[in-house]
Structure formats: structure tokens, C-alpha cells
Amino acid sequence: MSKFKSIAIMSRAGVQGAEETLTALHAHFINRGVTHFFAESSSDMAPENADVIPDKSLGKHADLLIVVGGDGSLINAAHIAIDQSLPVLGVNRGRLGFLTDIHPQELDSIDAIIAGDYTSEERLLLQAEIPGVDEPIIALNDLVLMPDGLSQMVIFSVTVNDQLLYAQRADGLIIATPTGSTAYALSGGGPILQPQTNAITLVPMFPHTLSSRPIVISADSKVVIHVSPSNPKPLCLSNDGRARYPISGDQKILIKRYPAKIRLIHPADYNYYQMLQTKLNWEKHAERTHL
């Protein structure tokens, strides 16, 4: 693996302990002579003598982005890093932290990563196209169709590659990537997808019929959601919980794979299945069979 020569650092306001970790990273990199910058969006939490650069220019100055926070912070950073071809490493200051690997008390482990001792993977993203929005709506975790306000039944149909999948009455629909399969879709009863699986999952939210179940389809599929004009109130489409795009009756939402991927950096000993065991507390008290 190639070494990282320049590091960008960012976090989000409201993350407990983030400012302390940002200060520790700054001191750590100064002691080791590592070139580093802070994203402008995190300048309020950065040390006074730190160099700050605009978020849109991070890729011009750095070859690795370190994010301090939980999965929400990393997803926020990923949306900045995607089109700058900037790999992302997470320092966990959140709760579960499926995407953030480094413990804030183990900053020495970052030295090995900078020196080239790490593993990396690419995660697929989704994009949605809706009338009235010129740019594609990008999601690392999920796209969610839901009521824009009070809870109500949403009426819609879904086609996959121009073939009708189903018509639904539900509280909404989650379209999740493998990365997002351990997020909102998991609480909705969806399956966990191994990150490199070339698939996405469609999870109806509290469907009106008990026979409605999540379905896994190829990530290369073209998914179209046709919102019924019978919906009594406005709906919206959310991407990674970041923004809400209004959806009116009789609109069609096109969902497909985004052409670019996000590259995540992990420590060399990263083990996805061990991470799941830890985060989900799987079989903690079960007797292990030694093979």
C-alpha cells in the first residue's frame, strides 16, 4: 500500500469529545512531522495555530481524510470526499461506529496507516434522480421515501429493470447499499449485506400487508419508484438523513448505482465479521467450538 503524505482532518459540531481528539491529533502529527490540515467546516474546533483549508479543496492538499466522530460524521465527510477521490479513515467518537475503526486513545495506530500498513475497500453508492433537481442525489447508506411531516401511509409502486416488483401501502421505503444495511434498513428488518456484495436491498417500512418482505437485488439494477397521485399529503426523499427533497403525487424517482465509489481505509488487522460480533453483541455468552 502507498504511504499517505498529507492528512486532512474534520469532524462535526455536537460530537462529544471531538474537539479533544482533534487537538490530540494535531499534537500527534506535529510531534511526528506529518503535514496536516483541518477542514474549514471544523475550524471552530481546530487548535488556534492549525492550518485550515476549504472543504471543497481538501483533495488538492491531502491524500487522506481523517474523520472524528461516529458513522454520521463519516457519512457527512464521505459526501465531501467522493468527488475529490479522497480516501477516508474514521476515529470513533460515536456509539456503534460500524464505519469508524480507530479508538481515540489509540492514535499511534494511525502512524502505521500513514506509513502504508493498512487495508482499504471501495463502497458503492446510490443516486436518485427526481424532477426539478438538476444534480443526482447521492447516498452512501440509503435513500428513503417517507411522509414529509406527520406519519401516514404512503402509496407507491416499484419497478426493477422495467418490470413491476410490487405496489405498496407502507410508511415508506428504504433503499439501502451494503454499507447502509447495518443502519436504518437493519432496524426495519432488512438483511445485513457484506460490504463487497454487488447488491442493494429494498425494505418496506411498516407495510400494510404481512406478506411484504425486504428484497435484495443487483446493484446494477434500475429501480423506479412511482408515487401514486392518491397520496393525500406531500412526501419526501431523504439521502443518508442529510436532506429532504419534496416529492409530489404522480412523480417517478429513478434510483441506480452512482458511477464513483468511496474508498474507506482500515487498520491492517481489520476484520469485518469480528466488527459485527462486537457491535451487535453476537453470541457473547455462547460456547465457542474450536475447530
N, C-alpha and C positions, 0 to 999 in steps of 0.2 A: 504494500500500500504506500502511496505517496505521502510525504510529510505535509503538514499544514504550516504555512509561513506567517500568516496574518489572521487574526481572530476578530470577529465582530461579536458583541455581547448585547443581549437585550432581555427585557422582562416586561411584565405588565403591572400597572398600578393595582394595589389591593392584594398582591400576593404576599402572604405573611412570611417574613424572613428574607424576602428577595433583596432588599437593599443591603442587608448584612452580607449576603452571599456575593452580590455584585462588588462590594468593597473588598471582600476576601479574594475574589478572582483578580481584581485589579492589582492588589498587593502581590498575589501569587505570580502573576505574569511579569510584573516589574522585577521581582527577585530573580526570575529566570530569563530575563531579557527577551520576552515574547512580545512581538508587535501586536497591539490590540486596540480596538476602538469600541465605543458604545454607540448603539443606535440612538438617533435623535429622539425617538418616541420614549426612550428610557432615560433621557438626560436628567430628569428630576431626581432619579435615584442613583445616578452615577456619582463617583467621587469628584470633588471640585476640579482637580487637576487632570481629569481624564479627557482624552480626545473624543470628540463627538462627530458623527457623520450622518447625513440624511438616510432614512430607511431605504429609499429608492436607489441609493448609491452603494449599499453595503457590498454588493458583488464586485464593484470596481476596486475596492480597497481590501477585501478579505476573501479568504478561500474556505472559511468555516464559520458558521454562525452557532454560537452557544446561547441557549435559551434557559433562563432560570425561572422555574415555576412548575405548574402541572401540565396535564395534557392540553388544557385550554390555551395555555401560554404557548406551547409548542405549535398547536394548530394555527394560532394567530401569526406566529413567526413564519410558519410554512407558507402562508399566503403571500408573505413578503418575499420569501426566498425562491419560490417556484420559478418565476420568470427571470431570476438572476442566476439560475443554475448554481445555487449556493447550498451545500450540504448542511444539515442541522444536527446538533448534538444537544440533548436535554439534561439539565441538572434539576433533580426533582425537589420542588418545594410545594408540591401539591399533595393530594391524598393518595389515590390509587397509583397514578403515574404509569400507565401502560406504555407510554412513548418516551418517558424521561428516565434515563438509566443511572446517572451519576448521583450519589448521595452527597449533599452539601459538605459533609465532613470528610469526604474522600477526594478532594481536589487534586491530590497527587496523581490519581489515576488518569487525569486529563493529560498529564505530561506524556504518558505512553501513547495516547491517541495522537497528539500533535507530532510525536516522533514517527508515526506511521504504523503503530501497533494497534490495529482496530479492525472491526468488521463493518461493512456497510451494506445497505439494501435499498432498493428503489420501491416506493409505494405508488400504486396507481391512484389517480384522481378522477373525479367525475365532473362533467359540465352540464349545465342546464341552459336551454335557450327558450325564452318566453317573449311574446310580442311586447314591443315597447322598450325592451332592454337591449342595447346595442352590443354590449360586451357579454361573453359567456359567464355564467355564474358558476364559480369553481368550488369544489368541495373535496376535502381530504377524508373527512369522516362520513358525512351523509348529506343528502338533500331530503327535506321533509315538507310534505304538503299537509297543511293544517288550517284550522279556522283562524282568522285574523281577529281574535277577540274572545268572546265567550265560547265555551265548549259547545259543539254541535256536531251532528252527523254530517259528514262530507260525502257527496255523491260523485263518483268518478269511474272511469273505465281505463284499463291499461292494455296497450298492445306491445308486443315484443317482436321486432323484425316484421312489422305489419300484420301480425297475427294476433287476434284477440286473446288475451290471457284471462281477464275477468272484468266484471263490473262489480263495484263495491259500494257499500254504505259503511262507513267507518269514521273514527275520529280523525283519521288522516292516513298517510302512507310514508314510511321511511324507506329510502333507497340508500343502502349503505355499501361502502367499499369494505375490503377485508380489514383495513385499519379501523373503520367505524363499526365493525361487527362486535367489538368489545365496548362500545359506547351506548348510545341511545337505543340502537337496534337490539342490543343484548337485553336491556330492561323490557323491551317489547316482546321478548320471547324468541328473538332471532338466533340463528346458529353462530358460533364462532368460526371464522374463516382464517386459515393460516395465511399470513401476510402475503406470500408469493402466489396464492391462488388467483388464477385469472378469472375472477368471478365477482359478482355483486349480489346482494340479497335484497329482496323486496319484502318488507314487513308491514302488513296492515296494522293500524293502531286501533285496538278495541273494535274489531269488525262486528257487524250486526249478525253475521251467521257464524256458528261454531265451526263450520267446515273450512273457513278461511284460515290459511296457514302461510307462514313465510315460505318463499321460494328462492332458490339460488339459480342464477342464470349466468351465462358467459358475459364477461366484462366487455366483450366486443359487440354486444347486442345494442340495438337501437330501441330505446324504450320511449313510448309516447303515453303521457297521461292526458286524457281528455276530461276536463272538468265539466260536469253537467250544468246546463243553464238553470236547472231546478234548484240549485243551492240557494237557500233564502238569504244568506249573508256572505260578505266578502271572505275570501280565503287568502292564504299567502304561501310562498315557498321560502324556506329558510335553508341557508347553506352553512353547515357547521355551527349553527346557532349564532352566526355573526350578523346577519341582516335578514330583513323580511321584505320580500318582493310581492306586491299585491297581485292577486290572481282573480279575475272576474269570471263569471259564468260563460260556458262555451269556449273557453280558451284551451289550447293544447300546449303541453310542456314537453319538449324534446330533451331526453337525457341520454348521454353517451359518454364514452371514455374521453378524458382530456388528453391531448396529444403528449404533454410533458408529464414527467413523474417527479416526485420529491425524493431526494436521497437522504436517508437517515444514517447517522453514524452511531455505532455502539462500541463498547469495550470489546477487546478480543475474546473474552470468555463469555460473551452474551449468549444466553440460551432462551429462546422464545418460550419453550414449554415449561421451563423452570420458572420463568417470569409469571406465566399463567397460574402455576401452582401456588406461588407466593401471593399474588394479588387477589386470587379468587379463593384462597384458603382451601384448595382441593385436597381431600383425603388427609387432612392434617393428622388425624388420630388413627388412621387405618394402618394396619400392619403391612410393612413392605415385604414383597417377595424378592429375595436376592437371586438373580439369575447367574 
